[in-house]
């Protein structure tokens, strides 16, 4: 399963965007994961300072 972003918790800091090795995350108001590109590596989960991302 691709990473999921809890939009209520996301603070739009961009740490996940920078951490993603396959550029599967984009930032508008909140982080958004492209499920077709996400490889389930967990890099974004480790970098999120507010634990808004889960696999």
PDBQT receptor file of N, H, CA, C and O in Angstrom, charges set to zero:
ATOM      1  N   UNK A   1       0.841  -1.192   0.000  1.00  0.00    +0.000 N 
ATOM      2  CA  UNK A   1       0.000   0.000   0.000  1.00  0.00    +0.000 C 
ATOM      3  C   UNK A   1       0.879   1.247   0.000  1.00  0.00    +0.000 C 
ATOM      4  O   UNK A   1       1.915   1.283   0.664  1.00  0.00    +0.000 OA
ATOM      5  N   UNK A   2       0.471   2.245  -0.732  1.00  0.00    +0.000 N 
ATOM      6  H   UNK A   2      -0.370   2.215  -1.271  1.00  0.00    +0.000 HD
ATOM      7  CA  UNK A   2       1.231   3.496  -0.734  1.00  0.00    +0.000 C 
ATOM      8  C   UNK A   2       1.056   4.240   0.590  1.00  0.00    +0.000 C 
ATOM      9  O   UNK A   2       0.140   3.956   1.362  1.00  0.00    +0.000 OA
ATOM     10  N   UNK A   3       1.935   5.178   0.832  1.00  0.00    +0.000 N 
ATOM     11  H   UNK A   3       2.679   5.409   0.205  1.00  0.00    +0.000 HD
ATOM     12  CA  UNK A   3       1.850   6.015   2.023  1.00  0.00    +0.000 C 
ATOM     13  C   UNK A   3       0.545   6.802   2.007  1.00  0.00    +0.000 C 
ATOM     14  O   UNK A   3       0.052   7.196   0.950  1.00  0.00    +0.000 OA
ATOM     15  N   UNK A   4       0.003   7.022   3.190  1.00  0.00    +0.000 N 
ATOM     16  H   UNK A   4       0.404   6.702   4.048  1.00  0.00    +0.000 HD
ATOM     17  CA  UNK A   4      -1.221   7.801   3.343  1.00  0.00    +0.000 C 
ATOM     18  C   UNK A   4      -0.938   9.007   4.231  1.00  0.00    +0.000 C 
ATOM     19  O   UNK A   4      -0.271   8.890   5.259  1.00  0.00    +0.000 OA
ATOM     20  N   UNK A   5      -1.449  10.161   3.828  1.00  0.00    +0.000 N 
ATOM     21  H   UNK A   5      -1.992  10.256   2.993  1.00  0.00    +0.000 HD
ATOM     22  CA  UNK A   5      -1.246  11.388   4.585  1.00  0.00    +0.000 C 
ATOM     23  C   UNK A   5      -2.535  11.734   5.326  1.00  0.00    +0.000 C 
ATOM     24  O   UNK A   5      -3.608  11.801   4.726  1.00  0.00    +0.000 OA
ATOM     25  N   UNK A   6      -2.417  11.951   6.633  1.00  0.00    +0.000 N 
ATOM     26  H   UNK A   6      -1.545  11.897   7.120  1.00  0.00    +0.000 HD
ATOM     27  CA  UNK A   6      -3.540  12.438   7.427  1.00  0.00    +0.000 C 
ATOM     28  C   UNK A   6      -3.554  13.952   7.269  1.00  0.00    +0.000 C 
ATOM     29  O   UNK A   6      -2.724  14.649   7.854  1.00  0.00    +0.000 OA
ATOM     30  N   UNK A   7      -4.493  14.459   6.481  1.00  0.00    +0.000 N 
ATOM     31  H   UNK A   7      -5.167  13.893   6.006  1.00  0.00    +0.000 HD
ATOM     32  CA  UNK A   7      -4.524  15.891   6.173  1.00  0.00    +0.000 C 
ATOM     33  C   UNK A   7      -4.844  16.746   7.396  1.00  0.00    +0.000 C 
ATOM     34  O   UNK A   7      -4.497  17.927   7.428  1.00  0.00    +0.000 OA
ATOM     35  N   UNK A   8      -5.497  16.170   8.399  1.00  0.00    +0.000 N 
ATOM     36  H   UNK A   8      -5.779  15.211   8.374  1.00  0.00    +0.000 HD
ATOM     37  CA  UNK A   8      -5.793  16.923   9.615  1.00  0.00    +0.000 C 
ATOM     38  C   UNK A   8      -4.529  17.156  10.442  1.00  0.00    +0.000 C 
ATOM     39  O   UNK A   8      -4.446  18.127  11.194  1.00  0.00    +0.000 OA
ATOM     40  N   UNK A   9      -3.553  16.271  10.305  1.00  0.00    +0.000 N 
ATOM     41  H   UNK A   9      -3.620  15.482   9.694  1.00  0.00    +0.000 HD
ATOM     42  CA  UNK A   9      -2.317  16.352  11.078  1.00  0.00    +0.000 C 
ATOM     43  C   UNK A   9      -1.194  17.041  10.309  1.00  0.00    +0.000 C 
ATOM     44  O   UNK A   9      -0.337  17.685  10.915  1.00  0.00    +0.000 OA
ATOM     45  N   UNK A  10      -1.187  16.916   8.994  1.00  0.00    +0.000 N 
ATOM     46  H   UNK A  10      -1.882  16.393   8.502  1.00  0.00    +0.000 HD
ATOM     47  CA  UNK A  10      -0.130  17.482   8.148  1.00  0.00    +0.000 C 
ATOM     48  C   UNK A  10       0.002  18.985   8.360  1.00  0.00    +0.000 C 
ATOM     49  O   UNK A  10      -0.989  19.715   8.354  1.00  0.00    +0.000 OA
ATOM     50  N   UNK A  11       1.255  19.440   8.551  1.00  0.00    +0.000 N 
ATOM     51  H   UNK A  11       2.060  18.847   8.556  1.00  0.00    +0.000 HD
ATOM     52  CA  UNK A  11       1.521  20.870   8.743  1.00  0.00    +0.000 C 
ATOM     53  C   UNK A  11       2.155  21.511   7.506  1.00  0.00    +0.000 C 
ATOM     54  O   UNK A  11       2.604  22.656   7.561  1.00  0.00    +0.000 OA
ATOM     55  N   UNK A  12       2.191  20.784   6.405  1.00  0.00    +0.000 N 
ATOM     56  H   UNK A  12       1.826  19.854   6.359  1.00  0.00    +0.000 HD
ATOM     57  CA  UNK A  12       2.692  21.292   5.124  1.00  0.00    +0.000 C 
ATOM     58  C   UNK A  12       4.139  21.779   5.193  1.00  0.00    +0.000 C 
ATOM     59  O   UNK A  12       4.487  22.790   4.583  1.00  0.00    +0.000 OA
ATOM     60  N   UNK A  13       4.975  21.060   5.935  1.00  0.00    +0.000 N 
ATOM     61  H   UNK A  13       4.692  20.239   6.431  1.00  0.00    +0.000 HD
ATOM     62  CA  UNK A  13       6.373  21.481   6.098  1.00  0.00    +0.000 C 
ATOM     63  C   UNK A  13       7.255  21.102   4.907  1.00  0.00    +0.000 C 
ATOM     64  O   UNK A  13       8.286  21.732   4.672  1.00  0.00    +0.000 OA
ATOM     65  N   UNK A  14       6.847  20.062   4.150  1.00  0.00    +0.000 N 
ATOM     66  H   UNK A  14       6.009  19.550   4.341  1.00  0.00    +0.000 HD
ATOM     67  CA  UNK A  14       7.616  19.656   2.982  1.00  0.00    +0.000 C 
ATOM     68  C   UNK A  14       8.719  18.655   3.249  1.00  0.00    +0.000 C 
ATOM     69  O   UNK A  14       9.426  18.266   2.320  1.00  0.00    +0.000 OA
ATOM     70  N   UNK A  15       8.888  18.227   4.483  1.00  0.00    +0.000 N 
ATOM     71  H   UNK A  15       8.314  18.542   5.239  1.00  0.00    +0.000 HD
ATOM     72  CA  UNK A  15       9.947  17.258   4.801  1.00  0.00    +0.000 C 
ATOM     73  C   UNK A  15       9.757  15.962   4.027  1.00  0.00    +0.000 C 
ATOM     74  O   UNK A  15      10.735  15.355   3.593  1.00  0.00    +0.000 OA
ATOM     75  N   UNK A  16       8.531  15.536   3.852  1.00  0.00    +0.000 N 
ATOM     76  H   UNK A  16       7.736  16.030   4.205  1.00  0.00    +0.000 HD
ATOM     77  CA  UNK A  16       8.250  14.293   3.130  1.00  0.00    +0.000 C 
ATOM     78  C   UNK A  16       8.590  14.421   1.648  1.00  0.00    +0.000 C 
ATOM     79  O   UNK A  16       9.076  13.472   1.033  1.00  0.00    +0.000 OA
ATOM     80  N   UNK A  17       8.335  15.588   1.085  1.00  0.00    +0.000 N 
ATOM     81  H   UNK A  17       7.940  16.358   1.585  1.00  0.00    +0.000 HD
ATOM     82  CA  UNK A  17       8.644  15.823  -0.331  1.00  0.00    +0.000 C 
ATOM     83  C   UNK A  17      10.146  15.691  -0.552  1.00  0.00    +0.000 C 
ATOM     84  O   UNK A  17      10.590  15.055  -1.509  1.00  0.00    +0.000 OA
ATOM     85  N   UNK A  18      10.920  16.294   0.337  1.00  0.00    +0.000 N 
ATOM     86  H   UNK A  18      10.560  16.811   1.114  1.00  0.00    +0.000 HD
ATOM     87  CA  UNK A  18      12.375  16.233   0.232  1.00  0.00    +0.000 C 
ATOM     88  C   UNK A  18      12.905  14.820   0.470  1.00  0.00    +0.000 C 
ATOM     89  O   UNK A  18      13.918  14.432  -0.112  1.00  0.00    +0.000 OA
ATOM     90  N   UNK A  19      12.232  14.056   1.314  1.00  0.00    +0.000 N 
ATOM     91  H   UNK A  19      11.409  14.370   1.786  1.00  0.00    +0.000 HD
ATOM     92  CA  UNK A  19      12.702  12.715   1.678  1.00  0.00    +0.000 C 
ATOM     93  C   UNK A  19      12.365  11.648   0.645  1.00  0.00    +0.000 C 
ATOM     94  O   UNK A  19      13.030  10.613   0.595  1.00  0.00    +0.000 OA
ATOM     95  N   UNK A  20      11.363  11.873  -0.168  1.00  0.00    +0.000 N 
ATOM     96  H   UNK A  20      10.823  12.714  -0.128  1.00  0.00    +0.000 HD
ATOM     97  CA  UNK A  20      10.899  10.841  -1.105  1.00  0.00    +0.000 C 
ATOM     98  C   UNK A  20      11.902  10.633  -2.245  1.00  0.00    +0.000 C 
ATOM     99  O   UNK A  20      12.160  11.553  -3.021  1.00  0.00    +0.000 OA
ATOM    100  N   UNK A  21      12.465   9.429  -2.344  1.00  0.00    +0.000 N 
ATOM    101  H   UNK A  21      12.256   8.682  -1.714  1.00  0.00    +0.000 HD
ATOM    102  CA  UNK A  21      13.474   9.178  -3.380  1.00  0.00    +0.000 C 
ATOM    103  C   UNK A  21      12.907   9.018  -4.791  1.00  0.00    +0.000 C 
ATOM    104  O   UNK A  21      13.660   9.042  -5.764  1.00  0.00    +0.000 OA
ATOM    105  N   UNK A  22      11.589   8.857  -4.911  1.00  0.00    +0.000 N 
ATOM    106  H   UNK A  22      10.976   8.838  -4.121  1.00  0.00    +0.000 HD
ATOM    107  CA  UNK A  22      10.986   8.660  -6.231  1.00  0.00    +0.000 C 
ATOM    108  C   UNK A  22      10.036   9.791  -6.610  1.00  0.00    +0.000 C 
ATOM    109  O   UNK A  22       9.268   9.660  -7.563  1.00  0.00    +0.000 OA
ATOM    110  N   UNK A  23      10.081  10.894  -5.875  1.00  0.00    +0.000 N 
ATOM    111  H   UNK A  23      10.705  10.999  -5.101  1.00  0.00    +0.000 HD
ATOM    112  CA  UNK A  23       9.240  12.069  -6.153  1.00  0.00    +0.000 C 
ATOM    113  C   UNK A  23       7.757  11.729  -6.253  1.00  0.00    +0.000 C 
ATOM    114  O   UNK A  23       7.058  12.194  -7.154  1.00  0.00    +0.000 OA
ATOM    115  N   UNK A  24       7.290  10.909  -5.312  1.00  0.00    +0.000 N 
ATOM    116  H   UNK A  24       7.857  10.532  -4.580  1.00  0.00    +0.000 HD
ATOM    117  CA  UNK A  24       5.882  10.503  -5.313  1.00  0.00    +0.000 C 
ATOM    118  C   UNK A  24       4.999  11.440  -4.497  1.00  0.00    +0.000 C 
ATOM    119  O   UNK A  24       3.781  11.261  -4.457  1.00  0.00    +0.000 OA
ATOM    120  N   UNK A  25       5.594  12.433  -3.850  1.00  0.00    +0.000 N 
ATOM    121  H   UNK A  25       6.582  12.578  -3.883  1.00  0.00    +0.000 HD
ATOM    122  CA  UNK A  25       4.822  13.329  -2.992  1.00  0.00    +0.000 C 
ATOM    123  C   UNK A  25       4.883  14.743  -3.537  1.00  0.00    +0.000 C 
ATOM    124  O   UNK A  25       5.953  15.251  -3.874  1.00  0.00    +0.000 OA
ATOM    125  N   UNK A  26       3.723  15.366  -3.618  1.00  0.00    +0.000 N 
ATOM    126  H   UNK A  26       2.854  14.953  -3.345  1.00  0.00    +0.000 HD
ATOM    127  CA  UNK A  26       3.649  16.762  -4.032  1.00  0.00    +0.000 C 
ATOM    128  C   UNK A  26       3.007  17.556  -2.893  1.00  0.00    +0.000 C 
ATOM    129  O   UNK A  26       2.357  16.992  -2.012  1.00  0.00    +0.000 OA
ATOM    130  N   UNK A  27       3.201  18.858  -2.930  1.00  0.00    +0.000 N 
ATOM    131  H   UNK A  27       3.729  19.316  -3.645  1.00  0.00    +0.000 HD
ATOM    132  CA  UNK A  27       2.684  19.700  -1.866  1.00  0.00    +0.000 C 
ATOM    133  C   UNK A  27       1.813  20.787  -2.464  1.00  0.00    +0.000 C 
ATOM    134  O   UNK A  27       2.283  21.593  -3.267  1.00  0.00    +0.000 OA
ATOM    135  N   UNK A  28       0.563  20.814  -2.082  1.00  0.00    +0.000 N 
ATOM    136  H   UNK A  28       0.181  20.159  -1.430  1.00  0.00    +0.000 HD
ATOM    137  CA  UNK A  28      -0.330  21.932  -2.378  1.00  0.00    +0.000 C 
ATOM    138  C   UNK A  28      -0.642  22.554  -1.025  1.00  0.00    +0.000 C 
ATOM    139  O   UNK A  28       0.249  23.136  -0.405  1.00  0.00    +0.000 OA
ATOM    140  N   UNK A  29      -1.861  22.452  -0.555  1.00  0.00    +0.000 N 
ATOM    141  H   UNK A  29      -2.585  21.980  -1.058  1.00  0.00    +0.000 HD
ATOM    142  CA  UNK A  29      -2.161  22.876   0.813  1.00  0.00    +0.000 C 
ATOM    143  C   UNK A  29      -1.600  21.854   1.792  1.00  0.00    +0.000 C 
ATOM    144  O   UNK A  29      -1.112  22.210   2.864  1.00  0.00    +0.000 OA
ATOM    145  N   UNK A  30      -1.674  20.593   1.418  1.00  0.00    +0.000 N 
ATOM    146  H   UNK A  30      -2.070  20.303   0.547  1.00  0.00    +0.000 HD
ATOM    147  CA  UNK A  30      -1.181  19.483   2.233  1.00  0.00    +0.000 C 
ATOM    148  C   UNK A  30      -0.411  18.534   1.328  1.00  0.00    +0.000 C 
ATOM    149  O   UNK A  30      -0.506  18.613   0.103  1.00  0.00    +0.000 OA
ATOM    150  N   UNK A  31       0.349  17.638   1.940  1.00  0.00    +0.000 N 
ATOM    151  H   UNK A  31       0.426  17.574   2.935  1.00  0.00    +0.000 HD
ATOM    152  CA  UNK A  31       1.094  16.654   1.157  1.00  0.00    +0.000 C 
ATOM    153  C   UNK A  31       0.130  15.689   0.491  1.00  0.00    +0.000 C 
ATOM    154  O   UNK A  31      -0.895  15.317   1.062  1.00  0.00    +0.000 OA
ATOM    155  N   UNK A  32       0.475  15.290  -0.725  1.00  0.00    +0.000 N 
ATOM    156  H   UNK A  32       1.308  15.593  -1.189  1.00  0.00    +0.000 HD
ATOM    157  CA  UNK A  32      -0.343  14.328  -1.467  1.00  0.00    +0.000 C 
ATOM    158  C   UNK A  32       0.587  13.294  -2.077  1.00  0.00    +0.000 C 
ATOM    159  O   UNK A  32       1.579  13.641  -2.719  1.00  0.00    +0.000 OA
ATOM    160  N   UNK A  33       0.262  12.010  -1.874  1.00  0.00    +0.000 N 
ATOM    161  H   UNK A  33      -0.543  11.727  -1.353  1.00  0.00    +0.000 HD
ATOM    162  CA  UNK A  33       1.076  10.907  -2.367  1.00  0.00    +0.000 C 
ATOM    163  C   UNK A  33       0.462  10.358  -3.644  1.00  0.00    +0.000 C 
ATOM    164  O   UNK A  33      -0.737  10.084  -3.696  1.00  0.00    +0.000 OA
ATOM    165  N   UNK A  34       1.281  10.200  -4.669  1.00  0.00    +0.000 N 
ATOM    166  H   UNK A  34       2.255  10.423  -4.627  1.00  0.00    +0.000 HD
ATOM    167  CA  UNK A  34       0.843   9.551  -5.908  1.00  0.00    +0.000 C 
ATOM    168  C   UNK A  34       0.986   8.043  -5.703  1.00  0.00    +0.000 C 
ATOM    169  O   UNK A  34       2.108   7.538  -5.660  1.00  0.00    +0.000 OA
ATOM    170  N   UNK A  35      -0.120   7.319  -5.575  1.00  0.00    +0.000 N 
ATOM    171  H   UNK A  35      -1.031   7.730  -5.610  1.00  0.00    +0.000 HD
ATOM    172  CA  UNK A  35      -0.041   5.886  -5.274  1.00  0.00    +0.000 C 
ATOM    173  C   UNK A  35       0.602   5.057  -6.379  1.00  0.00    +0.000 C 
ATOM    174  O   UNK A  35       1.105   3.964  -6.120  1.00  0.00    +0.000 OA
ATOM    175  N   UNK A  36       0.588   5.565  -7.600  1.00  0.00    +0.000 N 
ATOM    176  H   UNK A  36       0.179   6.453  -7.810  1.00  0.00    +0.000 HD
ATOM    177  CA  UNK A  36       1.197   4.834  -8.711  1.00  0.00    +0.000 C 
ATOM    178  C   UNK A  36       2.723   4.951  -8.708  1.00  0.00    +0.000 C 
ATOM    179  O   UNK A  36       3.412   4.107  -9.279  1.00  0.00    +0.000 OA
ATOM    180  N   UNK A  37       3.242   5.984  -8.073  1.00  0.00    +0.000 N 
ATOM    181  H   UNK A  37       2.682   6.670  -7.609  1.00  0.00    +0.000 HD
ATOM    182  CA  UNK A  37       4.688   6.213  -8.031  1.00  0.00    +0.000 C 
ATOM    183  C   UNK A  37       5.306   5.735  -6.717  1.00  0.00    +0.000 C 
ATOM    184  O   UNK A  37       6.466   5.322  -6.688  1.00  0.00    +0.000 OA
ATOM    185  N   UNK A  38       4.540   5.791  -5.643  1.00  0.00    +0.000 N 
ATOM    186  H   UNK A  38       3.598   6.126  -5.667  1.00  0.00    +0.000 HD
ATOM    187  CA  UNK A  38       5.042   5.419  -4.311  1.00  0.00    +0.000 C 
ATOM    188  C   UNK A  38       5.517   3.963  -4.295  1.00  0.00    +0.000 C 
ATOM    189  O   UNK A  38       4.830   3.064  -4.780  1.00  0.00    +0.000 OA
ATOM    190  N   UNK A  39       6.708   3.752  -3.726  1.00  0.00    +0.000 N 
ATOM    191  H   UNK A  39       7.267   4.482  -3.332  1.00  0.00    +0.000 HD
ATOM    192  CA  UNK A  39       7.287   2.404  -3.640  1.00  0.00    +0.000 C 
ATOM    193  C   UNK A  39       7.226   1.822  -2.229  1.00  0.00    +0.000 C 
ATOM    194  O   UNK A  39       7.836   0.787  -1.959  1.00  0.00    +0.000 OA
ATOM    195  N   UNK A  40       6.498   2.477  -1.333  1.00  0.00    +0.000 N 
ATOM    196  H   UNK A  40       6.003   3.318  -1.552  1.00  0.00    +0.000 HD
ATOM    197  CA  UNK A  40       6.323   1.999   0.050  1.00  0.00    +0.000 C 
ATOM    198  C   UNK A  40       7.642   1.899   0.811  1.00  0.00    +0.000 C 
ATOM    199  O   UNK A  40       7.795   1.014   1.652  1.00  0.00    +0.000 OA
ATOM    200  N   UNK A  41       8.588   2.779   0.537  1.00  0.00    +0.000 N 
ATOM    201  H   UNK A  41       8.463   3.498  -0.147  1.00  0.00    +0.000 HD
ATOM    202  CA  UNK A  41       9.903   2.698   1.188  1.00  0.00    +0.000 C 
ATOM    203  C   UNK A  41       9.886   3.201   2.625  1.00  0.00    +0.000 C 
ATOM    204  O   UNK A  41      10.710   2.777   3.435  1.00  0.00    +0.000 OA
ATOM    205  N   UNK A  42       8.960   4.097   2.954  1.00  0.00    +0.000 N 
ATOM    206  H   UNK A  42       8.290   4.441   2.296  1.00  0.00    +0.000 HD
ATOM    207  CA  UNK A  42       8.854   4.604   4.311  1.00  0.00    +0.000 C 
ATOM    208  C   UNK A  42       9.721   5.801   4.632  1.00  0.00    +0.000 C 
ATOM    209  O   UNK A  42       9.731   6.256   5.776  1.00  0.00    +0.000 OA
ATOM    210  N   UNK A  43      10.443   6.320   3.669  1.00  0.00    +0.000 N 
ATOM    211  H   UNK A  43      10.435   5.950   2.740  1.00  0.00    +0.000 HD
ATOM    212  CA  UNK A  43      11.317   7.472   3.927  1.00  0.00    +0.000 C 
ATOM    213  C   UNK A  43      10.506   8.675   4.418  1.00  0.00    +0.000 C 
ATOM    214  O   UNK A  43      10.950   9.404   5.305  1.00  0.00    +0.000 OA
ATOM    215  N   UNK A  44       9.348   8.875   3.855  1.00  0.00    +0.000 N 
ATOM    216  H   UNK A  44       8.988   8.283   3.135  1.00  0.00    +0.000 HD
ATOM    217  CA  UNK A  44       8.510  10.010   4.251  1.00  0.00    +0.000 C 
ATOM    218  C   UNK A  44       7.978   9.843   5.670  1.00  0.00    +0.000 C 
ATOM    219  O   UNK A  44       7.853  10.818   6.411  1.00  0.00    +0.000 OA
ATOM    220  N   UNK A  45       7.669   8.613   6.043  1.00  0.00    +0.000 N 
ATOM    221  H   UNK A  45       7.771   7.821   5.441  1.00  0.00    +0.000 HD
ATOM    222  CA  UNK A  45       7.165   8.329   7.390  1.00  0.00    +0.000 C 
ATOM    223  C   UNK A  45       8.212   8.712   8.424  1.00  0.00    +0.000 C 
ATOM    224  O   UNK A  45       7.893   9.326   9.443  1.00  0.00    +0.000 OA
ATOM    225  N   UNK A  46       9.455   8.352   8.161  1.00  0.00    +0.000 N 
ATOM    226  H   UNK A  46       9.714   7.854   7.334  1.00  0.00    +0.000 HD
ATOM    227  CA  UNK A  46      10.550   8.641   9.086  1.00  0.00    +0.000 C 
ATOM    228  C   UNK A  46      10.825  10.139   9.221  1.00  0.00    +0.000 C 
ATOM    229  O   UNK A  46      11.259  10.593  10.279  1.00  0.00    +0.000 OA
ATOM    230  N   UNK A  47      10.580  10.902   8.170  1.00  0.00    +0.000 N 
ATOM    231  H   UNK A  47      10.227  10.533   7.310  1.00  0.00    +0.000 HD
ATOM    232  CA  UNK A  47      10.903  12.335   8.176  1.00  0.00    +0.000 C 
ATOM    233  C   UNK A  47       9.776  13.227   8.670  1.00  0.00    +0.000 C 
ATOM    234  O   UNK A  47      10.030  14.372   9.041  1.00  0.00    +0.000 OA
ATOM    235  N   UNK A  48       8.559  12.750   8.687  1.00  0.00    +0.000 N 
ATOM    236  H   UNK A  48       8.353  11.819   8.385  1.00  0.00    +0.000 HD
ATOM    237  CA  UNK A  48       7.430  13.604   9.090  1.00  0.00    +0.000 C 
ATOM    238  C   UNK A  48       7.522  13.948  10.579  1.00  0.00    +0.000 C 
ATOM    239  O   UNK A  48       7.496  13.054  11.426  1.00  0.00    +0.000 OA
ATOM    240  N   UNK A  49       7.630  15.244  10.901  1.00  0.00    +0.000 N 
ATOM    241  H   UNK A  49       7.651  15.970  10.213  1.00  0.00    +0.000 HD
ATOM    242  CA  UNK A  49       7.802  15.637  12.300  1.00  0.00    +0.000 C 
ATOM    243  C   UNK A  49       6.535  15.509  13.156  1.00  0.00    +0.000 C 
ATOM    244  O   UNK A  49       6.606  15.570  14.383  1.00  0.00    +0.000 OA
ATOM    245  N   UNK A  50       5.383  15.333  12.510  1.00  0.00    +0.000 N 
ATOM    246  H   UNK A  50       5.325  15.284  11.513  1.00  0.00    +0.000 HD
ATOM    247  CA  UNK A  50       4.126  15.248  13.261  1.00  0.00    +0.000 C 
ATOM    248  C   UNK A  50       3.423  13.901  13.066  1.00  0.00    +0.000 C 
ATOM    249  O   UNK A  50       2.249  13.750  13.404  1.00  0.00    +0.000 OA
ATOM    250  N   UNK A  51       4.155  12.926  12.516  1.00  0.00    +0.000 N 
ATOM    251  H   UNK A  51       5.109  13.049  12.241  1.00  0.00    +0.000 HD
ATOM    252  CA  UNK A  51       3.607  11.578  12.297  1.00  0.00    +0.000 C 
ATOM    253  C   UNK A  51       2.286  11.578  11.533  1.00  0.00    +0.000 C 
ATOM    254  O   UNK A  51       1.350  10.862  11.889  1.00  0.00    +0.000 OA
ATOM    255  N   UNK A  52       2.225  12.392  10.475  1.00  0.00    +0.000 N 
ATOM    256  H   UNK A  52       2.986  12.974  10.187  1.00  0.00    +0.000 HD
ATOM    257  CA  UNK A  52       1.013  12.486   9.670  1.00  0.00    +0.000 C 
ATOM    258  C   UNK A  52       0.977  11.469   8.535  1.00  0.00    +0.000 C 
ATOM    259  O   UNK A  52      -0.016  11.396   7.810  1.00  0.00    +0.000 OA
ATOM    260  N   UNK A  53       2.039  10.685   8.367  1.00  0.00    +0.000 N 
ATOM    261  H   UNK A  53       2.846  10.745   8.955  1.00  0.00    +0.000 HD
ATOM    262  CA  UNK A  53       2.107   9.744   7.243  1.00  0.00    +0.000 C 
ATOM    263  C   UNK A  53       2.248   8.332   7.763  1.00  0.00    +0.000 C 
ATOM    264  O   UNK A  53       3.050   8.064   8.658  1.00  0.00    +0.000 OA
ATOM    265  N   UNK A  54       1.463   7.429   7.198  1.00  0.00    +0.000 N 
ATOM    266  H   UNK A  54       0.812   7.647   6.471  1.00  0.00    +0.000 HD
ATOM    267  CA  UNK A  54       1.529   6.013   7.545  1.00  0.00    +0.000 C 
ATOM    268  C   UNK A  54       1.608   5.193   6.267  1.00  0.00    +0.000 C 
ATOM    269  O   UNK A  54       1.228   5.645   5.187  1.00  0.00    +0.000 OA
ATOM    270  N   UNK A  55       2.115   3.968   6.425  1.00  0.00    +0.000 N 
ATOM    271  H   UNK A  55       2.423   3.601   7.303  1.00  0.00    +0.000 HD
ATOM    272  CA  UNK A  55       2.130   3.026   5.295  1.00  0.00    +0.000 C 
ATOM    273  C   UNK A  55       1.022   2.031   5.485  1.00  0.00    +0.000 C 
ATOM    274  O   UNK A  55       0.842   1.140   4.654  1.00  0.00    +0.000 OA
TER     275      UNK A  55
